[in-house]
Amino acid sequence: MSRSKVFWVCTLAVLAMACNNHNETEIASYHVQVSAQIGDVARTTIRDDAAARRAEILWAEGDQIGVVATSNRAISTLDLTSGAGSRSATFEGEILTSNELAESYLAFYPNQQSATIDNGRLRLTLPTEQRNGADGIDGAACGFMLSRASGTVDALSFAFENLFAVLKLSLTGRGEQLARIEFSGGAGELVSGDFEVDWTNELAIEFCDVATTRTHLQSNQILGTDPAPLYVVVPAITYSKGYSVRVTTADGRTMVRTVGRNSGRELQRGVIYNLPTLEFDSEAIDLSLGGRANCYVVSEAGRYCFDSGLTDGVVAEMIWEDSEGLISEGALTSDGYVTFDATALRGNALLALRNSEGAIIGSWHIWATEAPKAQIYSDGTVALDRNLGAKSPTDIGLYYQWGRSAPFTSTPEELGEGTLTDGVGSPQKFLTNWSDVARSADLWGNGTQSAYSKEQGVKSAADPCPAGWRVAPPIFYQHIAGLLKKSEAGGYEISLDEDVAYYPPTNRLTTSGILSGNAYLFLWSNSNYVNATSTTLYGTYFQFTANTNNNSSFAGSGKRLNANKTYGMNVRCVAE
């Protein structure tokens, strides 16, 4: 291969200016042709290969790569001369190097005139504003690839690897014109701007202080019935609280979808992640924006949606409602969101999601009530002003079997034996017994196994309270037992600084689903309980009546006891 050679002499000061000794390093410019291959990856989904998920950037006319000789840190620019439209191309230009026979090189694409080198780190920029080309990602803008190679300038060959991950969104609509699609991490991760590449450490990247927590894709596409594919380049990292995608139309309407809020999401380099097809719907209020939960509060009539976290569901349906006409039958979108319409009525409903075999794979309590108030107690605990499922502070609310997320009315419609696993698929069934749970099972986030534990516990996956709230621990009831007094409303109350907390007599459902209790107050705690002499599954609960004094450890007439977990009792939620 022919090449031209031009020499420069670089003088390096070795000690001080007074020192006459100096070293001279010869740096030459070589006119070269180099081979550039896009790494050995599967065919790209950008070209509608649905079976592949590997990201691939094809070379295009006008492409340039930057090449760094790692010994002298000089950056050279090479231009594409052949191979446009394929994964293999030839680039030509001048390479600066101090050793034509043995040298290490770093090549990067796209070439950026603003690229700098310092202490073995290459500094580049992932644009905050991205754009898509005719067939997908605009590689010249943000399709970053890197390659390392060693050898002589006569025979350089680079095999490029993608640095980032790609989200593919498929949007449908009713004629809306897009304006932008914004991506952000749930924990405020840096996702665009200046970043540095450490070529000594597996090409690891690190965003700089001037980086930002958001990146967006500009688009003026018109949404229709056929999905419009759009691509957003994002850092390949673990998003500890998931990530969100906000779609905004030209007329200012928005829709937000969140992925992995509770479990987090890891995105890998060189992988395109296909999000389920989204239908643009700006009318529905996303109840899960504050976090996914087993219960969602609806206080006004309107259209609502929530993220089920399940993508294998095929149909959403209403299992029961205690006020006829409370909500509409749920509709399921392909991205796992459940949408429903709520009226102004007050009450409760249970929505469920079924898979292709007809089995229930998840259920959610829709709590239609005026917005519950947060009340502050003298020990600093913040609790809701009503029982879970109550239409008002004086209403009793719904009943729960300990460790289960689905509620029941005072007259369960279906009774029967089964396992707790069966209960997930039959949230409407009041289980008279279950055998697949260990006595020590920590189902509601507090496995201390003692009715007198001071442990607060944490919110569990089965916790029935709304996002930000959890079932109260036993120590909360120890505090309120000495404060509860008879109320003129017929229950019990506690005077707070600027408010009154009311507790109605609840009774409880026995293991056979029959309501009993002599107008006592029964409330589940989040604590498990293990009785060493019994094989029965127990949970810790609080009982109160003004007519008895059952436990001298309390200043009031209350006690913490343990009961079979198949009992049905009420729940008071406290802030996480």
Buried (B, 14 or more C-beta within 10 A) or exposed (E): EEBEEEEEEEEEEEEEEEEEEEEEEEBBBBBBBBBBBBBEBBEBBBEEBEEBBBBBBBBBEEBBBBBBBBBBBBBBBBEBEEBEEEBEBBBEBBBBBBBBEEBBBBBBBBBBEEBEBEEBBBBBBBBBEBBBBEBBBBBBBBBBBBBBBEEBBBEBEBBBBBBBBBBBBBBBBEEBEBBBBBBBBBEEBBBBBBBBBBBEEEBEBEBEEEBBBBBBBEBEBEBEEEBBBBBBBBBBBBBBBBBBBBBBBEEEBEBBBBBBBBEBBEBBBBBBBBBBBBBBBBEBEBBBBEBBBBBBBBBEEEEBBBBBBEEEBEBBBBBBBBBEEBBBEBBBBBBBBBBBBBBEBBBBBBBBBBBEEEEBBBBBBBBBBBEBEBBBBEEEBBBBBBBBBBBBBBBBBBBBBBBBBBBBBBEBEEEEEBBBEBBBBBBBBBBBBBEEBEBEBBBBBBBBBBBEBEBBBBBBEBBBBBBBBBBBBBBBBBBBBEBBEEBEEEBBBBEBEEEEBBBBBBBBBBBEBEBEBEEBBBBBBBBBBBEEEEEBBBBBBBBBBBEEEBBEEBEBBBBBBBBBBBBBBBBBBBEB
